[in-house]
Amino acid sequence: MTDGSAHPTGLTAVEVAERRAIDGPNRLPQPRRPGALAQVVGQLTHFFALLLWVAGALAIVGGLLQLGIAIFVVIVVNGLFAYLQQSRAERAAERLRDLLPQRATVMRDGREVEIDAAELVVGDVVLLSDGVRVSADLELLDAQAFEVDSSLLTGESVPESAAAGDRVAAGTFVTQGRAAAQVVATGAGTRLAAIARLTQGGPRRKTPLAIELDRVVRIIAVIAIGVGVVFFAVSLLVGTPATDGFLFAIGVTVALVPEGLLPTVTLSLAMGAQRMAARHGLVRRLESVETLGSTTVICTDKTGTLTRNEMSITELWRPGGGSVAVDGRGYDADEPLDLHGDEADAVSTVARTARWASTARVEQVDGRWVVIGDPMEAAIDVLARRTRTAEGERPETVRLLHPFDAHRRRSSALVVDPADPHTGVLAVKGAPEAVLRRCATGTLGAPAAVDSMARRGLRVLAVARRPLDLDDPGEPDAIEHGLDLIGLLGFEDPPRAGVADAIDRCRDAGISLVMLTGDHPLTAAAIGARVGLHRKWDPVVDGQALPTDDEVLGRLIDHDGTVISRITPEDKLRVATSLQARGHVVAMTGDGVNDGPALHAADIGVAMGRGGTDVAREAADLVLLDDEFSTIVAAIDQGRATFADIRRFLTYHLSDNVAELTPFVLWAITGGRFPLALGVLQVLALDIGTDLLPALALGAEPAHAQRRHAPRGTDSLRRHLFDRTVIRRAFGVLGPTEAIMAILAFLASLWGAHWRPGQAFPTGAALTTASGAAFTAVVLGQGANAFACRSTVLRPGQLGWFRNRMLVVAVATEIGALAGFLYIGPLARLLGHRPPSAAGLAVAVAAIPAVLAVDALDKSFRLKAIRRAALVTRTLAKSPDKEQPNDQR
């Protein structure tokens, strides 16, 4: 993009104005987002909402105006609630902030001036120094000992050297040296913008929850319509007028639609999001709460995710003295080293010498130590400060400094010997292979020590010195010889606390882990092994050798413990999509700009909240406010709990449907001779008037009362909300019990009115009183059912009757609503029932212990089956024929 017009004096004001008119300001393009109205409309028009709109319209057509309005209110309230929750998460996460610095130093009209970075244009000459973040894509015109930290873009945690003619990207950070550079791209034309576009591009996959809800809603819609058609046909067969039969069928169809499903799911997700926030996980999309529970593979970044992104010196090797372990504390320079005697002297000497040949440092800002310059040199400064020799201050008598050079791979400094002001000391530090060959003494055993440190994932610097005349400046290559090796420093980026335990818990939950990093393969494998992610039989794949075919790539990396090194942002995208193509639900963690596209493409993007970049946080679904990898495990646990919450509601609602439909089935199979124990309006009163609050309370079941789902495995997308357990408990256990008790209460009330089997069923007050008894039995049975549905294995007493306080209040409110429906005259007449007789009430009340007893029996059998399965699993695990992993796997 350079046209050759740039020169040392920079651009003129006229040239700047012309180019800004063409390219615009140097700002990243902001992502387009749907407006508030579009988001609200989206919440009101998804598949299930449309089903409810149709149900409400049918209710109005059927003459049930109040019901139709009630359904519409449920849709609108739920849509607004979901929108507000989503907006709240978006506000909490904050929008993408500009990574570009506020100011930049440039040459304009032959003068050095400081301008707003947004005013940079192509062709500007920018002056760079250590500590400066690069403002645009630049081509270096001149560079002196120049290094940049590109880890946010590449994932490589080691600063890279750059020379005249090289390019540096916007968003990188100058760690050392000075340079003059020409702007070759600004704003939307930068590499940073290209990555941002990848982050925003492409629609997201449907979440497992959305897929399952669509499936459940379609099943329910088919059942509801099918039942409505059947009852319309039966009503015609028993002589009911077609108009009345049609309205009756519409009432039954609408009654079967779970109006409470939408608000219950939304509340469950919102409660899950709040619980995650309490555990330092900020959810930016509500559906992500459950998707976390479906995760089968976590693709994790190394730097800043598994590690703290803080260089620490953890080991020192000294000639003839072996290794000294150092308590690395990141950049915290306050705590003195706990070393004594020869070890303390050795560490002090090596740290002080290495510091003389360094330019970076740490400084306290607002009570916190921050790095100025190269992180490895900053770690040396920290070590020198912690030795308390000269209180870590740089001597004022540095006569000559040769900064680190990429070609020499070392740096040196000539200083006055603190022990003798008339003697000079040449201090040299650098890569072992660049320093050891210039040493005359102290190298015995050094190569083996270097190899040992490297294999343990440490970065190694060699430190040497020799006396030198203070008046002999000399060229670096001329004076850096005949050195005395005094030590090797081993650096590490320490793992985050709790990472190893979190990895173990992920595997216990059936979740595989893949590490993605820009580091060297040996370093990546060593760090992976240290945190327990990588084992000796797990593959290490060089990103530069990844297969070009996505299917082959998926097979290669679909292995727990895989490490992929030297990976690019584009490759991260391919990793996510290839694993998704193999049926996995992929969570992708990261903190750099380079992670943004993959975070967006993954089913769950997880970004660091403190150490991460705004691009990563903008692309993510979950932001870890404490930057702790272990928070992901807690979030997955909560996601599985939310899945369980939704299945609880389904069980609860479907059990009620069985009880509600049974009277209609009896009426149909007897050709209308057995009177309806419940009418359509009573069914609707049950669904909306009494069941809704307990259903919502089940969606807020406290985490401590959850029984976590077993690991879902690679078939997680096929694990259904509407599964055999839900079907068995709703249609085979709880629902039939409620139905039987409702019919018994109905018959007991008729018996009390002197009806006997074989006689014609009474009409009038006796029938409406019996209907009130059946209605009461269903409501009370559902109250007990709410407590039974809290777990598929544990009884309510084991969970604690009052632990879910919202449920206690909801059931109490349900009973209050029952009293209103029975004893408020206009309501009772509208529903077509009367308060139950003493006999009917007694049987209705017995529905409570009946439901709880049947539930306890079912759970007893289920618990025995689980224990038998666990015994078989343990037996197989002890089998001598159990397959063991091997290095060729």
Secondary structure as GFF3:
##gff-version 3
##sequence-region A 1 889
A	DSSP	alpha_helix	13	23	.	.	.	ID=ss1
A	DSSP	alpha_helix	36	44	.	.	.	ID=ss2
A	DSSP	alpha_helix	47	61	.	.	.	ID=ss3
A	DSSP	alpha_helix	65	93	.	.	.	ID=ss4
A	DSSP	beta_strand	103	108	.	.	.	ID=ss5
A	DSSP	beta_strand	111	116	.	.	.	ID=ss6
A	DSSP	three_ten_helix	117	119	.	.	.	ID=ss7
A	DSSP	beta_strand	125	129	.	.	.	ID=ss8
A	DSSP	beta_strand	137	149	.	.	.	ID=ss9
A	DSSP	alpha_helix	151	154	.	.	.	ID=ss10
A	DSSP	beta_strand	160	162	.	.	.	ID=ss11
A	DSSP	beta_strand	167	168	.	.	.	ID=ss12
A	DSSP	beta_strand	173	185	.	.	.	ID=ss13
A	DSSP	three_ten_helix	187	189	.	.	.	ID=ss14
A	DSSP	alpha_helix	191	200	.	.	.	ID=ss15
A	DSSP	alpha_helix	208	237	.	.	.	ID=ss16
A	DSSP	alpha_helix	242	256	.	.	.	ID=ss17
A	DSSP	alpha_helix	261	278	.	.	.	ID=ss18
A	DSSP	beta_strand	281	283	.	.	.	ID=ss19
A	DSSP	alpha_helix	288	294	.	.	.	ID=ss20
A	DSSP	beta_strand	297	301	.	.	.	ID=ss21
A	DSSP	pi_helix	302	306	.	.	.	ID=ss22
A	DSSP	beta_strand	312	318	.	.	.	ID=ss23
A	DSSP	beta_strand	322	325	.	.	.	ID=ss24
A	DSSP	alpha_helix	341	356	.	.	.	ID=ss25
A	DSSP	beta_strand	361	365	.	.	.	ID=ss26
A	DSSP	beta_strand	368	372	.	.	.	ID=ss27
A	DSSP	alpha_helix	375	387	.	.	.	ID=ss28
A	DSSP	three_ten_helix	389	392	.	.	.	ID=ss29
A	DSSP	beta_strand	398	405	.	.	.	ID=ss30
A	DSSP	beta_strand	410	416	.	.	.	ID=ss31
A	DSSP	beta_strand	424	430	.	.	.	ID=ss32
A	DSSP	alpha_helix	432	435	.	.	.	ID=ss33
A	DSSP	three_ten_helix	436	438	.	.	.	ID=ss34
A	DSSP	beta_strand	439	441	.	.	.	ID=ss35
A	DSSP	alpha_helix	446	455	.	.	.	ID=ss36
A	DSSP	beta_strand	459	468	.	.	.	ID=ss37
A	DSSP	alpha_helix	476	479	.	.	.	ID=ss38
A	DSSP	beta_strand	483	492	.	.	.	ID=ss39
A	DSSP	alpha_helix	499	508	.	.	.	ID=ss40
A	DSSP	beta_strand	512	516	.	.	.	ID=ss41
A	DSSP	alpha_helix	521	530	.	.	.	ID=ss42
A	DSSP	beta_strand	540	542	.	.	.	ID=ss43
A	DSSP	three_ten_helix	543	545	.	.	.	ID=ss44
A	DSSP	alpha_helix	550	557	.	.	.	ID=ss45
A	DSSP	beta_strand	562	565	.	.	.	ID=ss46
A	DSSP	alpha_helix	569	581	.	.	.	ID=ss47
A	DSSP	beta_strand	586	590	.	.	.	ID=ss48
A	DSSP	three_ten_helix	593	595	.	.	.	ID=ss49
A	DSSP	alpha_helix	596	601	.	.	.	ID=ss50
A	DSSP	beta_strand	604	608	.	.	.	ID=ss51
A	DSSP	alpha_helix	614	619	.	.	.	ID=ss52
A	DSSP	beta_strand	622	624	.	.	.	ID=ss53
A	DSSP	alpha_helix	630	669	.	.	.	ID=ss54
A	DSSP	alpha_helix	680	684	.	.	.	ID=ss55
A	DSSP	pi_helix	685	690	.	.	.	ID=ss56
A	DSSP	alpha_helix	692	698	.	.	.	ID=ss57
A	DSSP	three_ten_helix	703	705	.	.	.	ID=ss58
A	DSSP	three_ten_helix	713	718	.	.	.	ID=ss59
A	DSSP	alpha_helix	724	727	.	.	.	ID=ss60
A	DSSP	pi_helix	728	734	.	.	.	ID=ss61
A	DSSP	alpha_helix	735	752	.	.	.	ID=ss62
A	DSSP	alpha_helix	765	788	.	.	.	ID=ss63
A	DSSP	alpha_helix	796	799	.	.	.	ID=ss64
A	DSSP	alpha_helix	805	823	.	.	.	ID=ss65
A	DSSP	alpha_helix	825	831	.	.	.	ID=ss66
A	DSSP	alpha_helix	838	845	.	.	.	ID=ss67
A	DSSP	alpha_helix	847	877	.	.	.	ID=ss68
###
